[in-house]
Amino acid sequence: MELLKLGAKKIIQRIVFGIVFILNTNLFGRFLMDQFVNSTRNNIKEVQHNGATLLFVIPNSLTHYRVSTFSSKEPETLSWIDGFTKNSNFWDVGANVGLYTCYAAKSKHCRVFAFEPSVFNLEILARNIYINNLSDKVSIVTFPLSNDISFSNFKMTSLDYGSALSSFRENYGQDGKPLGQIFSFNTIGISADQAIDVLNIPPPDYIKIDVDGIESLILEGGVNLLRNVKEVLIEINEDFETQYIQSQNYLKNAGLVMVSKRNTDLNSVVSKSYGNSYNQIWKRL
């Protein structure tokens, strides 16, 4: 069955490449291609949730999935944001294309710092912020977070808009296994505490960390930040035991208590390897 799927995929790719090649051989064909690409890149979908109306750019099937499942994919994250104090500082670490960034800024009037290193997601993130008129509330931070300042590779497993499963400096993914890298670029990473001390980013009242494997390193680099943060939502794969234990220790040592844990729905959509991934919510009681 897998071989049949692979063969069908190759046939479809050849047909598409053939059509593109033919269209690119003349002026009218190139005009049609430009119109098609532009219409795809400018496709926008409206989402309404708990009284907030948001607009999101959907240039491909992955972003369409993310937007279409906005209210159902991670309802615990939205409920968590609904509990924010208005006008708080929110760090969205691993912002992707900005679904939760925009929701927090629009619904709770948060000052949001969206940490997203992916050069592909950054375009859609910036556009989503702009079309929702949130440029005065949201700042994009392109530096990946880690446990210290360093030059290293940001490794990616996909070139698609809206993709995840990336890693800065490390060679493993969210389950601790080797990362299936297909693209990388060299950049500067900093710690969360350095983001405050060096970049003068206001400390967060709330922080969401969803970075597919290096969560414990980010917590290590933010021990000072964690002493004062009100709440943390962090996605942890418990099969990656070393990270799971280290992350719990950093959060507990900061005086935070886990108040809820919910299994993500990714195992039913992407891969069964996500079966033990949980969104954990930690609060200062």
Protein Blocks (a to p, Z undefined) as FASTA:
>chain_A
ZZmmmmmmmmmmmmmmmmmmmmmmpmklmmmmmmmmmmmmmpccdddeehiacddddfbf
klmmmmmmmmmmmmmlmmmmmmpcehiacddehjlnommmmmmmmmnopacddddfblkl
mmmmmmmmmmnopmmmpccdfbdcdfbdcddddddfbfbehiahiaehiacdfkopacdd
fbdcddddddfklmmmmnopacdfbdcddehhpmmmmmmmmmmmmmmpmbdcddddfklm
mlmmmmmmmmmmnopacfbdcddfklmmmomklmmgccdddddZZ
